[in-house]
Amino acid sequence: MRSSISLDPFDIKILAHLQREGRCSNVDLANAIGLSESPCLARTKRLEEGGIIRGYGAQVALEKLGSHVIVFCEVTLGSHRTDDLRRFECHAARYGEIVECYNICGGYDYLLKIVAPGVTHFQALMEQLLDDAIGIVKYSSRIVLRQTLAGRGEPLRVLITGKPSWE
């Protein structure tokens, strides 16, 4: 879905820089993209008000907080009626360990990203979801051994221009 806000190269630069440096000041942002401060601030506000910028957040180094496990879990439901899908989604949103949930096509219905203190906690969560009787007929888990690429942000130039990144 395309935005109703038209984006020019300065807007793209603002978005790309804020993905990398969300805490930068307007002065630093303006300097980084080659625009004066007032127009830079006006553009940033327009992107915020238009819903293009949803918010700002910290990237937390989970490894510094102690032991944890990241699991990608493929979930298949018994029914694909709209009410059943919504019920699953609303129920999954109640669990803080489920940090991302994607309704997908293919061999299963949902892909969940789960972060838990350990495998035992993850397994207890899955048993609870099954006990909740929200339509799960099958699940398959993939435990992350190490993350090899992270925090890149969205490929804005590719999405906006449609041009491949390798050109």
C-alpha positions as protocol buffer text, in pm:
chain_id: "A"
residue {
  index: 1
  type: MET
  ca { x: 0 y: 0 z: 0 }
}
residue {
  index: 2
  type: ARG
  ca { x: 150 y: 331 z: -106 }
}
residue {
  index: 3
  type: SER
  ca { x: 152 y: 631 z: 122 }
}
residue {
  index: 4
  type: SER
  ca { x: -72 y: 926 z: 50 }
}
residue {
  index: 5
  type: ILE
  ca { x: 228 y: 1143 z: 142 }
}
residue {
  index: 6
  type: SER
  ca { x: 463 y: 1198 z: -146 }
}
residue {
  index: 7
  type: LEU
  ca { x: 825 y: 1138 z: -50 }
}
residue {
  index: 8
  type: ASP
  ca { x: 1122 y: 1305 z: -211 }
}
residue {
  index: 9
  type: PRO
  ca { x: 1494 y: 1220 z: -173 }
}
residue {
  index: 10
  type: PHE
  ca { x: 1526 y: 1438 z: 143 }
}
residue {
  index: 11
  type: ASP
  ca { x: 1235 y: 1252 z: 306 }
}
residue {
  index: 12
  type: ILE
  ca { x: 1399 y: 921 z: 224 }
}
residue {
  index: 13
  type: LYS
  ca { x: 1728 y: 1047 z: 374 }
}
residue {
  index: 14
  type: ILE
  ca { x: 1547 y: 1156 z: 690 }
}
residue {
  index: 15
  type: LEU
  ca { x: 1380 y: 816 z: 728 }
}
residue {
  index: 16
  type: ALA
  ca { x: 1700 y: 624 z: 657 }
}
residue {
  index: 17
  type: HIS
  ca { x: 1901 y: 833 z: 905 }
}
residue {
  index: 18
  type: LEU
  ca { x: 1637 y: 805 z: 1178 }
}
residue {
  index: 19
  type: GLN
  ca { x: 1631 y: 426 z: 1133 }
}
residue {
  index: 20
  type: ARG
  ca { x: 2004 y: 424 z: 1215 }
}
residue {
  index: 21
  type: GLU
  ca { x: 2013 y: 710 z: 1467 }
}
residue {
  index: 22
  type: GLY
  ca { x: 1670 y: 756 z: 1622 }
}
residue {
  index: 23
  type: ARG
  ca { x: 1798 y: 971 z: 1909 }
}
residue {
  index: 24
  type: CYS
  ca { x: 1980 y: 1227 z: 1697 }
}
residue {
  index: 25
  type: SER
  ca { x: 1887 y: 1590 z: 1741 }
}
residue {
  index: 26
  type: ASN
  ca { x: 1722 y: 1788 z: 1464 }
}
residue {
  index: 27
  type: VAL
  ca { x: 2051 y: 1976 z: 1421 }
}
residue {
  index: 28
  type: ASP
  ca { x: 2243 y: 1651 z: 1371 }
}
residue {
  index: 29
  type: LEU
  ca { x: 1973 y: 1516 z: 1140 }
}
residue {
  index: 30
  type: ALA
  ca { x: 1972 y: 1833 z: 929 }
}
residue {
  index: 31
  type: ASN
  ca { x: 2353 y: 1824 z: 900 }
}
residue {
  index: 32
  type: ALA
  ca { x: 2352 y: 1454 z: 810 }
}
residue {
  index: 33
  type: ILE
  ca { x: 2106 y: 1493 z: 523 }
}
residue {
  index: 34
  type: GLY
  ca { x: 2224 y: 1833 z: 396 }
}
residue {
  index: 35
  type: LEU
  ca { x: 1920 y: 2042 z: 480 }
}
residue {
  index: 36
  type: SER
  ca { x: 1875 y: 2343 z: 707 }
}
residue {
  index: 37
  type: GLU
  ca { x: 1720 y: 2286 z: 1050 }
}
residue {
  index: 38
  type: SER
  ca { x: 1377 y: 2442 z: 1004 }
}
residue {
  index: 39
  type: PRO
  ca { x: 1278 y: 2255 z: 685 }
}
residue {
  index: 40
  type: CYS
  ca { x: 1425 y: 1935 z: 830 }
}
residue {
  index: 41
  type: LEU
  ca { x: 1209 y: 1966 z: 1142 }
}
residue {
  index: 42
  type: ALA
  ca { x: 900 y: 2046 z: 932 }
}
residue {
  index: 43
  type: ARG
  ca { x: 959 y: 1739 z: 714 }
}
residue {
  index: 44
  type: THR
  ca { x: 1013 y: 1515 z: 1018 }
}
residue {
  index: 45
  type: LYS
  ca { x: 690 y: 1641 z: 1179 }
}
residue {
  index: 46
  type: ARG
  ca { x: 503 y: 1581 z: 851 }
}
residue {
  index: 47
  type: LEU
  ca { x: 635 y: 1223 z: 838 }
}
residue {
  index: 48
  type: GLU
  ca { x: 531 y: 1168 z: 1201 }
}
residue {
  index: 49
  type: GLU
  ca { x: 185 y: 1320 z: 1156 }
}
residue {
  index: 50
  type: GLY
  ca { x: 132 y: 1124 z: 835 }
}
residue {
  index: 51
  type: GLY
  ca { x: 202 y: 798 z: 1018 }
}
residue {
  index: 52
  type: ILE
  ca { x: 515 y: 720 z: 815 }
}
residue {
  index: 53
  type: ILE
  ca { x: 724 y: 745 z: 1133 }
}
residue {
  index: 54
  type: ARG
  ca { x: 539 y: 532 z: 1389 }
}
residue {
  index: 55
  type: GLY
  ca { x: 770 y: 601 z: 1680 }
}
residue {
  index: 56
  type: TYR
  ca { x: 1122 y: 578 z: 1816 }
}
residue {
  index: 57
  type: GLY
  ca { x: 1273 y: 301 z: 2022 }
}
residue {
  index: 58
  type: ALA
  ca { x: 1591 y: 155 z: 2163 }
}
residue {
  index: 59
  type: GLN
  ca { x: 1758 y: -155 z: 2027 }
}
residue {
  index: 60
  type: VAL
  ca { x: 1825 y: -362 z: 2339 }
}
residue {
  index: 61
  type: ALA
  ca { x: 2126 y: -596 z: 2355 }
}
residue {
  index: 62
  type: LEU
  ca { x: 1949 y: -902 z: 2496 }
}
residue {
  index: 63
  type: GLU
  ca { x: 2278 y: -1083 z: 2549 }
}
residue {
  index: 64
  type: LYS
  ca { x: 2372 y: -821 z: 2809 }
}
residue {
  index: 65
  type: LEU
  ca { x: 2055 y: -894 z: 3009 }
}
residue {
  index: 66
  type: GLY
  ca { x: 2131 y: -1262 z: 3066 }
}
residue {
  index: 67
  type: SER
  ca { x: 2029 y: -1594 z: 2925 }
}
residue {
  index: 68
  type: HIS
  ca { x: 1755 y: -1598 z: 2663 }
}
residue {
  index: 69
  type: VAL
  ca { x: 1635 y: -1789 z: 2362 }
}
residue {
  index: 70
  type: ILE
  ca { x: 1483 y: -1658 z: 2040 }
}
residue {
  index: 71
  type: VAL
  ca { x: 1248 y: -1897 z: 1865 }
}
residue {
  index: 72
  type: PHE
  ca { x: 1067 y: -1872 z: 1534 }
}
residue {
  index: 73
  type: CYS
  ca { x: 755 y: -2080 z: 1560 }
}
residue {
  index: 74
  type: GLU
  ca { x: 539 y: -2189 z: 1266 }
}
residue {
  index: 75
  type: VAL
  ca { x: 175 y: -2232 z: 1370 }
}
residue {
  index: 76
  type: THR
  ca { x: -103 y: -2405 z: 1179 }
}
residue {
  index: 77
  type: LEU
  ca { x: -466 y: -2350 z: 1274 }
}
residue {
  index: 78
  type: GLY
  ca { x: -753 y: -2592 z: 1221 }
}
residue {
  index: 79
  type: SER
  ca { x: -981 y: -2328 z: 1070 }
}
residue {
  index: 80
  type: HIS
  ca { x: -919 y: -2031 z: 845 }
}
residue {
  index: 81
  type: ARG
  ca { x: -1241 y: -1844 z: 911 }
}
residue {
  index: 82
  type: THR
  ca { x: -1185 y: -1475 z: 977 }
}
residue {
  index: 83
  type: ASP
  ca { x: -1316 y: -1499 z: 1333 }
}
residue {
  index: 84
  type: ASP
  ca { x: -1078 y: -1787 z: 1412 }
}
residue {
  index: 85
  type: LEU
  ca { x: -778 y: -1598 z: 1271 }
}
residue {
  index: 86
  type: ARG
  ca { x: -866 y: -1286 z: 1470 }
}
residue {
  index: 87
  type: ARG
  ca { x: -920 y: -1491 z: 1786 }
}
residue {
  index: 88
  type: PHE
  ca { x: -572 y: -1642 z: 1749 }
}
residue {
  index: 89
  type: GLU
  ca { x: -413 y: -1302 z: 1682 }
}
residue {
  index: 90
  type: CYS
  ca { x: -582 y: -1135 z: 1979 }
}
residue {
  index: 91
  type: HIS
  ca { x: -490 y: -1422 z: 2205 }
}
residue {
  index: 92
  type: ALA
  ca { x: -126 y: -1429 z: 2090 }
}
residue {
  index: 93
  type: ALA
  ca { x: -100 y: -1055 z: 2159 }
}
residue {
  index: 94
  type: ARG
  ca { x: -165 y: -1125 z: 2529 }
}
residue {
  index: 95
  type: TYR
  ca { x: 172 y: -1296 z: 2569 }
}
residue {
  index: 96
  type: GLY
  ca { x: 469 y: -1061 z: 2605 }
}
residue {
  index: 97
  type: GLU
  ca { x: 709 y: -1331 z: 2490 }
}
residue {
  index: 98
  type: ILE
  ca { x: 549 y: -1324 z: 2143 }
}
residue {
  index: 99
  type: VAL
  ca { x: 721 y: -1015 z: 2005 }
}
residue {
  index: 100
  type: GLU
  ca { x: 619 y: -1053 z: 1639 }
}
residue {
  index: 101
  type: CYS
  ca { x: 333 y: -1234 z: 1468 }
}
residue {
  index: 102
  type: TYR
  ca { x: 288 y: -1269 z: 1093 }
}
residue {
  index: 103
  type: ASN
  ca { x: -12 y: -1420 z: 913 }
}
residue {
  index: 104
  type: ILE
  ca { x: 146 y: -1584 z: 611 }
}
residue {
  index: 105
  type: CYS
  ca { x: 65 y: -1806 z: 316 }
}
residue {
  index: 106
  type: GLY
  ca { x: 232 y: -2137 z: 249 }
}
residue {
  index: 107
  type: GLY
  ca { x: 266 y: -2448 z: 459 }
}
residue {
  index: 108
  type: TYR
  ca { x: 147 y: -2289 z: 784 }
}
residue {
  index: 109
  type: ASP
  ca { x: -68 y: -1995 z: 893 }
}
residue {
  index: 110
  type: TYR
  ca { x: 144 y: -1787 z: 1132 }
}
residue {
  index: 111
  type: LEU
  ca { x: 508 y: -1720 z: 1197 }
}
residue {
  index: 112
  type: LEU
  ca { x: 578 y: -1609 z: 1554 }
}
residue {
  index: 113
  type: LYS
  ca { x: 898 y: -1460 z: 1690 }
}
residue {
  index: 114
  type: ILE
  ca { x: 922 y: -1554 z: 2055 }
}
residue {
  index: 115
  type: VAL
  ca { x: 1181 y: -1433 z: 2306 }
}
residue {
  index: 116
  type: ALA
  ca { x: 1198 y: -1626 z: 2633 }
}
residue {
  index: 117
  type: PRO
  ca { x: 1442 y: -1671 z: 2923 }
}
residue {
  index: 118
  type: GLY
  ca { x: 1511 y: -2028 z: 2808 }
}
residue {
  index: 119
  type: VAL
  ca { x: 1384 y: -2333 z: 2623 }
}
residue {
  index: 120
  type: THR
  ca { x: 1185 y: -2452 z: 2927 }
}
residue {
  index: 121
  type: HIS
  ca { x: 999 y: -2120 z: 2940 }
}
residue {
  index: 122
  type: PHE
  ca { x: 934 y: -2134 z: 2566 }
}
residue {
  index: 123
  type: GLN
  ca { x: 796 y: -2487 z: 2595 }
}
residue {
  index: 124
  type: ALA
  ca { x: 569 y: -2385 z: 2884 }
}
residue {
  index: 125
  type: LEU
  ca { x: 439 y: -2097 z: 2670 }
}
residue {
  index: 126
  type: MET
  ca { x: 359 y: -2332 z: 2383 }
}
residue {
  index: 127
  type: GLU
  ca { x: 185 y: -2575 z: 2619 }
}
residue {
  index: 128
  type: GLN
  ca { x: -21 y: -2283 z: 2754 }
}
residue {
  index: 129
  type: LEU
  ca { x: -118 y: -2177 z: 2401 }
}
residue {
  index: 130
  type: LEU
  ca { x: -228 y: -2533 z: 2326 }
}
residue {
  index: 131
  type: ASP
  ca { x: -422 y: -2550 z: 2655 }
}
residue {
  index: 132
  type: ASP
  ca { x: -594 y: -2221 z: 2565 }
}
residue {
  index: 133
  type: ALA
  ca { x: -771 y: -2409 z: 2282 }
}
residue {
  index: 134
  type: ILE
  ca { x: -739 y: -2128 z: 2026 }
}
residue {
  index: 135
  type: GLY
  ca { x: -733 y: -2355 z: 1723 }
}
residue {
  index: 136
  type: ILE
  ca { x: -367 y: -2458 z: 1699 }
}
residue {
  index: 137
  type: VAL
  ca { x: -344 y: -2801 z: 1538 }
}
residue {
  index: 138
  type: LYS
  ca { x: 31 y: -2805 z: 1477 }
}
residue {
  index: 139
  type: TYR
  ca { x: 341 y: -2603 z: 1549 }
}
residue {
  index: 140
  type: SER
  ca { x: 706 y: -2630 z: 1457 }
}
residue {
  index: 141
  type: SER
  ca { x: 989 y: -2441 z: 1624 }
}
residue {
  index: 142
  type: ARG
  ca { x: 1323 y: -2306 z: 1506 }
}
residue {
  index: 143
  type: ILE
  ca { x: 1561 y: -2202 z: 1783 }
}
residue {
  index: 144
  type: VAL
  ca { x: 1803 y: -1926 z: 1682 }
}
residue {
  index: 145
  type: LEU
  ca { x: 2167 y: -2021 z: 1739 }
}
residue {
  index: 146
  type: ARG
  ca { x: 2308 y: -1679 z: 1650 }
}
residue {
  index: 147
  type: GLN
  ca { x: 2195 y: -1369 z: 1469 }
}
residue {
  index: 148
  type: THR
  ca { x: 2416 y: -1284 z: 1174 }
}
residue {
  index: 149
  type: LEU
  ca { x: 2244 y: -969 z: 1045 }
}
residue {
  index: 150
  type: ALA
  ca { x: 2044 y: -724 z: 1252 }
}
residue {
  index: 151
  type: GLY
  ca { x: 1919 y: -369 z: 1281 }
}
residue {
  index: 152
  type: ARG
  ca { x: 1944 y: -277 z: 916 }
}
residue {
  index: 153
  type: GLY
  ca { x: 1612 y: -101 z: 900 }
}
residue {
  index: 154
  type: GLU
  ca { x: 1378 y: -119 z: 605 }
}
residue {
  index: 155
  type: PRO
  ca { x: 1521 y: -93 z: 251 }
}
residue {
  index: 156
  type: LEU
  ca { x: 1357 y: 245 z: 192 }
}
residue {
  index: 157
  type: ARG
  ca { x: 1516 y: 337 z: -140 }
}
residue {
  index: 158
  type: VAL
  ca { x: 1423 y: -3 z: -286 }
}
residue {
  index: 159
  type: LEU
  ca { x: 1064 y: 17 z: -159 }
}
residue {
  index: 160
  type: ILE
  ca { x: 1007 y: 372 z: -277 }
}
residue {
  index: 161
  type: THR
  ca { x: 1188 y: 363 z: -611 }
}
residue {
  index: 162
  type: GLY
  ca { x: 1140 y: -6 z: -693 }
}
residue {
  index: 163
  type: LYS
  ca { x: 1504 y: -23 z: -805 }
}
residue {
  index: 164
  type: PRO
  ca { x: 1709 y: -325 z: -690 }
}
residue {
  index: 165
  type: SER
  ca { x: 1977 y: -259 z: -428 }
}
residue {
  index: 166
  type: TRP
  ca { x: 2246 y: -421 z: -641 }
}
residue {
  index: 167
  type: GLU
  ca { x: 2218 y: -168 z: -922 }
}
